[in-house]
């Protein structure tokens, strides 16, 4: 991978003061940057929300078509919850002070058919380091039918993307557990990841094993056990993934593909202007800061600025850190983008998609 670096011409004072004040906050309050009992309580609820309906389906303990769809849809909510609340913090290493527990909870992504190791490269390394840098941040790399960056090729069809994008958002998790992991690991190997010894082959085998397990308990067993036509079970399974994909897509994309977002590009020498913290502030947007229930449901991902500046801090702390971050950003003349509600953010995201397609 091309060696990209951030300049230090702007933002160093903000970065130093932010680090000092955040460390002081945790020290003064005598708390860890990792998660606490709240993560255990939430995780138990979410895992039950996903596993209970799937278990009932796998055992064939359902007879009506309406109950079939209802159980799969509930599992879809649970699957999205795992993505936003459990595996996200776990794979950032912030779930708990207990490293073993954190590692175990990180495998929750494998249980739902994806790969923890591939995700860590895509999200922790590429997305968090080079947010909104076209062709590097994989969150911008979508189907050719979608244009998430002004630096991507434009098609005539893109002028309608703000209307049809929602359907593609619903396909996200299904594409992820079927083909996307394989496409990404192939790309990442070319970038220098999974390139030592048998890393690439071993990860392919491991990811395929987890996917096989997922499709056995999540689809094959219900097809065999539920007294409904196989195609109806398959359709219900697809509806589960549509719910999961749609939720995950709108939560994550409204943080970075916004009218306020910048899409910085490196110069010929691979330098990106401003330091890393400035870059995160310029490319990220918060929303619904006053909605505690909504924030609880989506794993604090409405505080994306705090998450991007402090990926080593568990999401349970973001709400109280947010005023501190905003104050320092304003003090140092840095942007701090936020939308009052999620619907405001969703509308702004739609307007940005319309602009990118115009």
Secondary structure by P-SEA (a helix, b strand, c coil): ccbbbbbccccaaaaaaaaaaaaaaaaaacccccccaaaaaaaaaaaaaccaaaaaaaacccccaaaaaaaaaaaaaaaaaaacccaaaaaaccccccaaaaaaaaaccccccccaaaaaaacccccccccccccccccccccccccccccccccccccccccaaaaaaaaaaaaaaccaaaaaaaaaaaaccccccaaaaaaaaaaaaaaaaaaacccaaaaacccccaaaaaaaaaaaaaaaaaaaaaaccccccccccccccccccccccccaaaaaaacbbbcccccaaaaaaaccccaaaaaaacccccccccccaaaaaaaaaaaabbbbbbbccaaaaaaaaaaaaaaaac
